[in-house]
């Protein structure tokens, strides 16, 4: 299964992303496209300094994403697509 499929299966669930500039963003995934651009709602951005900022909505460009952490239950569903 492709990683993008797992991310898309996480729609409506909380995901956490590490960005290339060492910031972390967590929020409810609204949408993800083929370039891994993601729209999140009720997101928390943790800056390098440790400061946390809450935003109602944010849009992340896929080229800035270093890694994505999804709900482990989603990984259990991947056998349905093989």
N, CA, C and O atoms as a Tinker XYZ file with bonds, in Angstrom:
   328  protein
     1  N      0.838000   -1.171000    0.000000    73     2
     2  CA     0.000000    0.000000    0.000000    64     1     3
     3  C      0.889000    1.242000    0.000000    63     2     4     5
     4  O      1.933000    1.280000    0.650000    81     3
     5  N      0.459000    2.230000   -0.727000    73     3     6
     6  CA     1.227000    3.465000   -0.831000    64     5     7
     7  C      1.027000    4.342000    0.404000    63     6     8     9
     8  O     -0.066000    4.365000    0.970000    81     7
     9  N      2.062000    5.062000    0.829000    73     7    10
    10  CA     1.932000    5.951000    1.993000    64     9    11
    11  C      0.820000    6.986000    1.829000    63    10    12    13
    12  O      0.123000    7.305000    2.791000    81    11
    13  N      0.655000    7.503000    0.631000    73    11    14
    14  CA    -0.385000    8.503000    0.402000    64    13    15
    15  C     -1.777000    7.928000    0.668000    63    14    16    17
    16  O     -2.659000    8.639000    1.149000    81    15
    17  N     -1.973000    6.658000    0.360000    73    15    18
    18  CA    -3.259000    6.007000    0.631000    64    17    19
    19  C     -3.517000    5.946000    2.131000    63    18    20    21
    20  O     -4.638000    6.189000    2.577000    81    19
    21  N     -2.494000    5.624000    2.908000    73    19    22
    22  CA    -2.647000    5.580000    4.364000    64    21    23
    23  C     -2.984000    6.958000    4.914000    63    22    24    25
    24  O     -3.805000    7.084000    5.822000    81    23
    25  N     -2.355000    7.982000    4.369000    73    23    26
    26  CA    -2.647000    9.342000    4.821000    64    25    27
    27  C     -4.086000    9.708000    4.470000    63    26    28    29
    28  O     -4.798000   10.285000    5.291000    81    27
    29  N     -4.506000    9.382000    3.277000    73    27    30
    30  CA    -5.889000    9.692000    2.872000    64    29    31
    31  C     -6.908000    8.927000    3.705000    63    30    32    33
    32  O     -8.004000    9.430000    3.950000    81    31
    33  N     -6.565000    7.725000    4.141000    73    31    34
    34  CA    -7.457000    6.953000    5.008000    64    33    35
    35  C     -7.582000    7.599000    6.388000    63    34    36    37
    36  O     -8.492000    7.264000    7.148000    81    35
    37  N     -6.683000    8.511000    6.713000    73    35    38
    38  CA    -6.698000    9.198000    8.004000    64    37    39
    39  C     -7.590000   10.432000    7.996000    63    38    40    41
    40  O     -7.631000   11.174000    8.978000    81    39
    41  N     -8.299000   10.658000    6.902000    73    39    42
    42  CA    -9.179000   11.827000    6.809000    64    41    43
    43  C    -10.169000   11.821000    7.974000    63    42    44    45
    44  O    -10.820000   10.812000    8.245000    81    43
    45  N    -10.272000   12.964000    8.658000    73    43    46
    46  CA   -11.169000   13.082000    9.809000    64    45    47
    47  C    -10.536000   12.689000   11.126000    63    46    48    49
    48  O    -11.163000   12.810000   12.179000    81    47
    49  N     -9.306000   12.222000   11.081000    73    47    50
    50  CA    -8.586000   11.812000   12.288000    64    49    51
    51  C     -7.399000   12.751000   12.521000    63    50    52    53
    52  O     -6.987000   13.487000   11.624000    81    51
    53  N     -6.868000   12.710000   13.721000    73    51    54
    54  CA    -5.718000   13.550000   14.063000    64    53    55
    55  C     -4.452000   12.937000   13.486000    63    54    56    57
    56  O     -4.196000   11.744000   13.653000    81    55
    57  N     -3.669000   13.756000   12.810000    73    55    58
    58  CA    -2.353000   13.336000   12.333000    64    57    59
    59  C     -1.328000   14.348000   12.839000    63    58    60    61
    60  O     -1.662000   15.494000   13.143000    81    59
    61  N     -0.088000   13.906000   12.922000    73    59    62
    62  CA     1.007000   14.767000   13.351000    64    61    63
    63  C      2.077000   14.737000   12.282000    63    62    64    65
    64  O      2.455000   13.669000   11.801000    81    63
    65  N      2.565000   15.910000   11.910000    73    63    66
    66  CA     3.603000   16.009000   10.884000    64    65    67
    67  C      4.819000   16.726000   11.428000    63    66    68    69
    68  O      4.706000   17.722000   12.142000    81    67
    69  N      5.981000   16.206000   11.081000    73    67    70
    70  CA     7.226000   16.925000   11.331000    64    69    71
    71  C      7.570000   17.636000   10.033000    63    70    72    73
    72  O      7.547000   17.037000    8.958000    81    71
    73  N      7.885000   18.905000   10.143000    73    71    74
    74  CA     8.238000   19.685000    8.967000    64    73    75
    75  C      9.752000   19.773000    8.833000    63    74    76    77
    76  O     10.483000   19.524000    9.791000    81    75
    77  N     10.208000   20.122000    7.661000    73    75    78
    78  CA    11.646000   20.204000    7.399000    64    77    79
    79  C     12.335000   21.261000    8.252000    63    78    80    81
    80  O     13.539000   21.174000    8.489000    81    79
    81  N     11.583000   22.264000    8.718000    73    79    82
    82  CA    12.184000   23.305000    9.562000    64    81    83
    83  C     12.077000   22.969000   11.057000    63    82    84    85
    84  O     12.199000   23.857000   11.901000    81    83
    85  N     11.853000   21.698000   11.384000    73    83    86
    86  CA    11.812000   21.159000   12.755000    64    85    87
    87  C     10.585000   21.574000   13.555000    63    86    88    89
    88  O     10.585000   21.427000   14.777000    81    87
    89  N      9.563000   22.075000   12.924000    73    87    90
    90  CA     8.310000   22.350000   13.613000    64    89    91
    91  C      7.422000   21.110000   13.511000    63    90    92    93
    92  O      7.558000   20.313000   12.583000    81    91
    93  N      6.514000   20.958000   14.471000    73    91    94
    94  CA     5.549000   19.857000   14.448000    64    93    95
    95  C      4.150000   20.451000   14.348000    63    94    96    97
    96  O      3.844000   21.458000   14.987000    81    95
    97  N      3.305000   19.817000   13.540000    73    95    98
    98  CA     1.928000   20.278000   13.360000    64    97    99
    99  C      1.001000   19.088000   13.582000    63    98   100   101
   100  O      1.183000   18.032000   12.978000    81    99
   101  N      0.003000   19.263000   14.454000    73    99   102
   102  CA    -0.999000   18.225000   14.718000    64   101   103
   103  C     -2.376000   18.815000   14.502000    63   102   104   105
   104  O     -2.642000   19.955000   14.882000    81   103
   105  N     -3.252000   18.031000   13.886000    73   103   106
   106  CA    -4.614000   18.501000   13.685000    64   105   107
   107  C     -5.443000   17.462000   12.957000    63   106   108   109
   108  O     -4.942000   16.406000   12.572000    81   107
   109  N     -6.722000   17.775000   12.773000    73   107   110
   110  CA    -7.640000   16.883000   12.064000    64   109   111
   111  C     -7.457000   17.058000   10.568000    63   110   112   113
   112  O     -7.574000   18.167000   10.047000    81   111
   113  N     -7.170000   15.966000    9.879000    73   111   114
   114  CA    -6.965000   16.009000    8.436000    64   113   115
   115  C     -8.299000   16.187000    7.724000    63   114   116   117
   116  O     -9.223000   15.392000    7.898000    81   115
   117  N     -8.384000   17.244000    6.918000    73   115   118
   118  CA    -9.583000   17.509000    6.129000    64   117   119
   119  C     -9.404000   16.953000    4.727000    63   118   120   121
   120  O    -10.296000   16.296000    4.189000    81   119
   121  N     -8.241000   17.223000    4.140000    73   119   122
   122  CA    -8.006000   16.808000    2.760000    64   121   123
   123  C     -6.509000   16.667000    2.510000    63   122   124   125
   124  O     -5.691000   17.352000    3.125000    81   123
   125  N     -6.171000   15.765000    1.595000    73   123   126
   126  CA    -4.789000   15.562000    1.173000    64   125   127
   127  C     -4.807000   15.266000   -0.321000    63   126   128   129
   128  O     -5.586000   14.430000   -0.779000    81   127
   129  N     -3.950000   15.947000   -1.086000    73   127   130
   130  CA    -3.919000   15.691000   -2.530000    64   129   131
   131  C     -2.693000   14.859000   -2.906000    63   130   132   133
   132  O     -1.929000   14.447000   -2.033000    81   131
   133  N     -2.506000   14.613000   -4.196000    73   131   134
   134  CA    -1.423000   13.733000   -4.649000    64   133   135
   135  C     -0.037000   14.322000   -4.412000    63   134   136   137
   136  O      0.947000   13.582000   -4.417000    81   135
   137  N      0.066000   15.629000   -4.204000    73   135   138
   138  CA     1.354000   16.260000   -3.896000    64   137   139
   139  C      1.596000   16.316000   -2.388000    63   138   140   141
   140  O      2.545000   16.954000   -1.934000    81   139
   141  N      0.738000   15.648000   -1.613000    73   139   142
   142  CA     0.773000   15.629000   -0.150000    64   141   143
   143  C      0.556000   17.006000    0.467000    63   142   144   145
   144  O      0.976000   17.250000    1.598000    81   143
   145  N     -0.099000   17.910000   -0.269000    73   143   146
   146  CA    -0.557000   19.156000    0.333000    64   145   147
   147  C     -1.709000   18.778000    1.246000    63   146   148   149
   148  O     -2.601000   18.029000    0.845000    81   147
   149  N     -1.698000   19.292000    2.478000    73   147   150
   150  CA    -2.707000   18.877000    3.446000    64   149   151
   151  C     -3.426000   20.060000    4.059000    63   150   152   153
   152  O     -2.822000   21.090000    4.362000    81   151
   153  N     -4.722000   19.896000    4.236000    73   151   154
   154  CA    -5.570000   20.880000    4.891000    64   153   155
   155  C     -5.946000   20.304000    6.249000    63   154   156   157
   156  O     -6.516000   19.216000    6.330000    81   155
   157  N     -5.624000   21.040000    7.323000    73   155   158
   158  CA    -5.919000   20.597000    8.686000    64   157   159
   159  C     -6.843000   21.587000    9.373000    63   158   160   161
   160  O     -6.814000   22.783000    9.084000    81   159
   161  N     -7.667000   21.080000   10.289000    73   159   162
   162  CA    -8.501000   21.927000   11.132000    64   161   163
   163  C     -8.107000   21.719000   12.581000    63   162   164   165
   164  O     -7.604000   20.661000   12.959000    81   163
   165  N     -8.345000   22.759000   13.399000    73   163   166
   166  CA    -8.036000   22.719000   14.832000    64   165   167
   167  C     -6.616000   22.209000   15.050000    63   166   168   169
   168  O     -6.393000   21.238000   15.773000    81   167
   169  N     -5.681000   22.868000   14.423000    73   167   170
   170  CA    -4.289000   22.422000   14.437000    64   169   171
   171  C     -3.471000   23.132000   15.512000    63   170   172   173
   172  O     -3.737000   24.280000   15.869000    81   171
   173  N     -2.483000   22.422000   16.007000    73   171   174
   174  CA    -1.518000   22.981000   16.945000    64   173   175
   175  C     -0.150000   22.921000   16.289000    63   174   176   177
   176  O      0.286000   21.868000   15.823000    81   175
   177  N      0.518000   24.060000   16.258000    73   175   178
   178  CA     1.862000   24.143000   15.687000    64   177   179
   179  C      2.840000   24.291000   16.839000    63   178   180   181
   180  O      2.730000   25.218000   17.641000    81   179
   181  N      3.794000   23.377000   16.920000    73   179   182
   182  CA     4.826000   23.483000   17.947000    64   181   183
   183  C      6.098000   23.973000   17.278000    63   182   184   185
   184  O      6.676000   23.296000   16.428000    81   183
   185  N      6.515000   25.152000   17.677000    73   183   186
   186  CA     7.704000   25.769000   17.076000    64   185   187
   187  C      8.977000   25.162000   17.664000    63   186   188   189
   188  O      8.935000   24.425000   18.649000    81   187
   189  N     10.100000   25.486000   17.041000    73   187   190
   190  CA    11.392000   24.969000   17.520000    64   189   191
   191  C     11.644000   25.355000   18.969000    63   190   192   193
   192  O     12.254000   24.593000   19.719000    81   191
   193  N     11.177000   26.535000   19.366000    73   191   194
   194  CA    11.396000   27.038000   20.724000    64   193   195
   195  C     10.533000   26.322000   21.766000    63   194   196   197
   196  O     10.727000   26.522000   22.965000    81   195
   197  N      9.583000   25.493000   21.325000    73   195   198
   198  CA     8.685000   24.805000   22.240000    64   197   199
   199  C      7.339000   25.503000   22.380000    63   198   200   201
   200  O      6.401000   24.941000   22.945000    81   199
   201  N      7.242000   26.716000   21.873000    73   199   202
   202  CA     5.991000   27.476000   21.913000    64   201   203
   203  C      4.933000   26.771000   21.063000    63   202   204   205
   204  O      5.217000   26.307000   19.959000    81   203
   205  N      3.706000   26.698000   21.595000    73   203   206
   206  CA     2.605000   26.078000   20.853000    64   205   207
   207  C      1.619000   27.153000   20.426000    63   206   208   209
   208  O      1.257000   28.035000   21.204000    81   207
   209  N      1.191000   27.060000   19.170000    73   207   210
   210  CA     0.247000   28.017000   18.598000    64   209   211
   211  C     -0.942000   27.231000   18.065000    63   210   212   213
   212  O     -0.772000   26.257000   17.331000    81   211
   213  N     -2.162000   27.660000   18.441000    73   211   214
   214  CA    -3.374000   27.012000   17.948000    64   213   215
   215  C     -3.913000   27.806000   16.766000    63   214   216   217
   216  O     -4.021000   29.030000   16.827000    81   215
   217  N     -4.251000   27.098000   15.687000    73   215   218
   218  CA    -4.885000   27.730000   14.527000    64   217   219
   219  C     -6.127000   26.925000   14.166000    63   218   220   221
   220  O     -6.141000   25.698000   14.275000    81   219
   221  N     -7.157000   27.626000   13.740000    73   219   222
   222  CA    -8.417000   26.963000   13.390000    64   221   223
   223  C     -8.265000   26.120000   12.126000    63   222   224   225
   224  O     -8.797000   25.013000   12.050000    81   223
   225  N     -7.540000   26.641000   11.135000    73   223   226
   226  CA    -7.292000   25.919000    9.889000    64   225   227
   227  C     -5.884000   26.232000    9.408000    63   226   228   229
   228  O     -5.364000   27.322000    9.647000    81   227
   229  N     -5.276000   25.276000    8.732000    73   227   230
   230  CA    -3.984000   25.541000    8.099000    64   229   231
   231  C     -3.837000   24.657000    6.861000    63   230   232   233
   232  O     -4.470000   23.608000    6.737000    81   231
   233  N     -2.995000   25.111000    5.969000    73   231   234
   234  CA    -2.709000   24.394000    4.731000    64   233   235
   235  C     -1.206000   24.199000    4.670000    63   234   236   237
   236  O     -0.452000   25.169000    4.751000    81   235
   237  N     -0.763000   22.963000    4.528000    73   235   238
   238  CA     0.665000   22.654000    4.479000    64   237   239
   239  C      1.033000   22.145000    3.096000    63   238   240   241
   240  O      0.372000   21.265000    2.545000    81   239
   241  N      2.090000   22.708000    2.547000    73   239   242
   242  CA     2.574000   22.221000    1.258000    64   241   243
   243  C      3.343000   20.923000    1.479000    63   242   244   245
   244  O      4.127000   20.806000    2.421000    81   243
   245  N      3.112000   19.968000    0.618000    73   243   246
   246  CA     3.743000   18.662000    0.745000    64   245   247
   247  C      5.261000   18.702000    0.723000    63   246   248   249
   248  O      5.912000   17.865000    1.347000    81   247
   249  N      5.829000   19.665000    0.012000    73   247   250
   250  CA     7.288000   19.734000   -0.084000    64   249   251
   251  C      7.939000   20.120000    1.245000    63   250   252   253
   252  O      9.149000   19.959000    1.399000    81   251
   253  N      7.160000   20.629000    2.212000    73   251   254
   254  CA     7.697000   21.004000    3.518000    64   253   255
   255  C      7.571000   19.898000    4.561000    63   254   256   257
   256  O      8.084000   20.039000    5.671000    81   255
   257  N      6.898000   18.801000    4.221000    73   255   258
   258  CA     6.648000   17.720000    5.179000    64   257   259
   259  C      7.813000   16.733000    5.174000    63   258   260   261
   260  O      8.219000   16.223000    4.130000    81   259
   261  N      8.334000   16.481000    6.369000    73   259   262
   262  CA     9.441000   15.530000    6.525000    64   261   263
   263  C      8.914000   14.136000    6.864000    63   262   264   265
   264  O      9.375000   13.143000    6.300000    81   263
   265  N      7.945000   14.058000    7.788000    73   263   266
   266  CA     7.354000   12.770000    8.158000    64   265   267
   267  C      5.929000   12.984000    8.652000    63   266   268   269
   268  O      5.550000   14.085000    9.053000    81   267
   269  N      5.148000   11.906000    8.614000    73   267   270
   270  CA     3.744000   11.956000    9.036000    64   269   271
   271  C      3.486000   10.802000    9.995000    63   270   272   273
   272  O      3.845000    9.659000    9.715000    81   271
   273  N      2.863000   11.108000   11.121000    73   271   274
   274  CA     2.483000   10.081000   12.096000    64   273   275
   275  C      0.966000    9.961000   12.057000    63   274   276   277
   276  O      0.250000   10.941000   12.263000    81   275
   277  N      0.483000    8.748000   11.791000    73   275   278
   278  CA    -0.959000    8.517000   11.710000    64   277   279
   279  C     -1.388000    7.546000   12.801000    63   278   280   281
   280  O     -0.554000    6.946000   13.480000    81   279
   281  N     -2.684000    7.400000   12.959000    73   279   282
   282  CA    -3.262000    6.490000   13.944000    64   281   283
   283  C     -2.868000    5.050000   13.596000    63   282   284   285
   284  O     -3.071000    4.625000   12.459000    81   283
   285  N     -2.310000    4.289000   14.545000    73   283   286
   286  CA    -1.914000    2.899000   14.265000    64   285   287
   287  C     -3.069000    2.013000   13.794000    63   286   288   289
   288  O     -2.836000    1.004000   13.128000    81   287
   289  N     -4.303000    2.373000   14.129000    73   287   290
   290  CA    -5.454000    1.579000   13.685000    64   289   291
   291  C     -5.587000    1.605000   12.164000    63   290   292   293
   292  O     -6.091000    0.653000   11.567000    81   291
   293  N     -5.141000    2.681000   11.545000    73   291   294
   294  CA    -5.183000    2.788000   10.082000    64   293   295
   295  C     -4.261000    1.737000    9.468000    63   294   296   297
   296  O     -4.594000    1.139000    8.445000    81   295
   297  N     -3.106000    1.513000   10.089000    73   295   298
   298  CA    -2.168000    0.513000    9.575000    64   297   299
   299  C     -2.785000   -0.880000    9.601000    63   298   300   301
   300  O     -2.468000   -1.718000    8.758000    81   299
   301  N     -3.663000   -1.128000   10.563000    73   299   302
   302  CA    -4.331000   -2.420000   10.652000    64   301   303
   303  C     -5.331000   -2.661000    9.532000    63   302   304   305
   304  O     -5.714000   -3.804000    9.280000    81   303
   305  N     -5.757000   -1.601000    8.858000    73   303   306
   306  CA    -6.735000   -1.727000    7.771000    64   305   307
   307  C     -6.091000   -1.937000    6.409000    63   306   308   309
   308  O     -6.792000   -2.175000    5.425000    81   307
   309  N     -4.768000   -1.851000    6.338000    73   307   310
   310  CA    -4.127000   -1.926000    5.026000    64   309   311
   311  C     -4.306000   -3.290000    4.361000    63   310   312   313
   312  O     -4.231000   -3.380000    3.136000    81   311
   313  N     -4.539000   -4.349000    5.128000    73   311   314
   314  CA    -4.746000   -5.672000    4.518000    64   313   315
   315  C     -6.011000   -5.710000    3.664000    63   314   316   317
   316  O     -6.140000   -6.573000    2.796000    81   315
   317  N     -6.940000   -4.795000    3.895000    73   315   318
   318  CA    -8.176000   -4.746000    3.110000    64   317   319
   319  C     -7.926000   -4.350000    1.660000    63   318   320   321
   320  O     -8.756000   -4.608000    0.789000    81   319
   321  N     -6.775000   -3.719000    1.403000    73   319   322
   322  CA    -6.481000   -3.206000    0.070000    64   321   323
   323  C     -5.450000   -4.033000   -0.676000    63   322   324   325
   324  O     -5.083000   -3.686000   -1.799000    81   323
   325  N     -4.979000   -5.106000   -0.088000    73   323   326
   326  CA    -3.947000   -5.918000   -0.744000    64   325   327
   327  C     -4.550000   -7.056000   -1.526000    63   326   328
   328  O     -3.823000   -7.837000   -2.139000    81   327
